[in-house]
Each structure stands twice: as C-alpha cells, then as structure tokens.
C-alpha cells in the first residue's frame, strides 16, 4: 500500500539567497516534511494558489498540514490591527483559509501548527489574542515550555502526560471557533491545542512546533488517519 500523501502549506519569500541566486522562492522549513516522513507518510509541498482551487488541490492528497508562519491579518476575525501584529500576508491568508475550509468540507485529516492552529480557529469563526508575552524569549530561537492535555480529548489520548514542547508565538486563541474544544493548555492558561471532538473527523491544531521536536505521536496520528483514506476504494 502506498504511503499516505500529506500536503504541507508553504509560503513565498520575495528574496531568497541560495548559491549565486537571489530570487523569490516558495519554501517551508525541512522539519515539516522530515516529520511527515518519520511518521510514515509521503510529503508534498503546497505553494499558494487561487483560493477557488483549494478543493481540487486537496483531492490529490490524503491529509493536510497547515504550517506555521506570520500573523493572520485581523481583518479575517473582525478586529482592529494591534501595533504589535505583523504585516499582512494576504495571499497566504486567503489560500490557507480556503484550504482549511475545503479540508473540513471533505473530512480530510488536518493538522494546524502554530499559525495553522490559529488559522483553523479563525476559519471556524473564532478570534485571536493579537499579542501576549512569555512565549518568545529570544527572537529567532525556539523556547520550550510544558503543555498540559485536557482529559478526554484526542490530544490527551495521543500524549497523556504533561510534555515539554518547542514554541515560538506571540498570538493565541481567544474566542473558540464553531464546534472546537480546547485540548491542551500552557501553565499560564494559554490555549495550546484545539480540536473537533467528532471521532469521525481528525482535526487538530497545536500552538507549538512538533517539526522542531523528535516526538512523532501527533504527526503519526495524522498519517494514520490519512492512511484510512488510501485504503478506501474510490467510486
């Protein structure tokens, strides 16, 4: 049986240096595809495209990872921009929100990572805290802190113990989106994981960066859910 194909969102940088070249590039840190592969999946990168093509693109994959990155534009959740919120990433925002909507419509297994978790919450009508302190200690360097699972959730079934996780964010979930539940907290109460509680739908968001860790449990669960789709005949 072929490995489940997991799509990973990427972003475009206008100026990227490699070798003798300085060109725009669609990229994502290698930790994402390496974690998918370590968890038993095959990875494919999904660069920004027309939002109306999201369902078509996702019809070719068995699961979706929405990667971390810059702040979501607060226009998507009806808020006034905080002075500490980053510059808009308009193309990426529209593409990833469309991918999330299409994945939910298709019951495609979905994992949102950091920004990806925030985008999941916003796609379902939730809002974000635009700035909080204490989750970025040094610019450009991951911090580690414990997260506590909420008993009875999918995340708690995967990681039942308090776990140290790599984190780098200054925004967080405020009001939960439709049907979502919180499945992990930081010690200070910050929401660190959210999910849809429907056992028939594998949808999870984590605020930290599992691609910067050796723990494959969360990604292995996504790949496992995606593998069920590869085993189901089409038509």
Buried (B, 14 or more C-beta within 10 A) or exposed (E): EEBBBBBBBBBBEEEEEEEEEEEEBBBBBEBBBEBBBBBBBBBBBBBBBEBEEBBEBBEEBBBBBBBBBBBBBBEBBEBEBBEEBBEBBEBBBBBBBBBBBBBBEBBBBBBBBBBBBBBBBBBBBBBBBBEBEEBBEEEEEBBEBBBBBBEEBBBBEBBEEEBEBBBBBBBBBBEBBEBBBBBBBBEEEBBBBBBBEEEEBBBBBBBBBBBBBEBBBBBBBBBBBBBEBEEEEEE
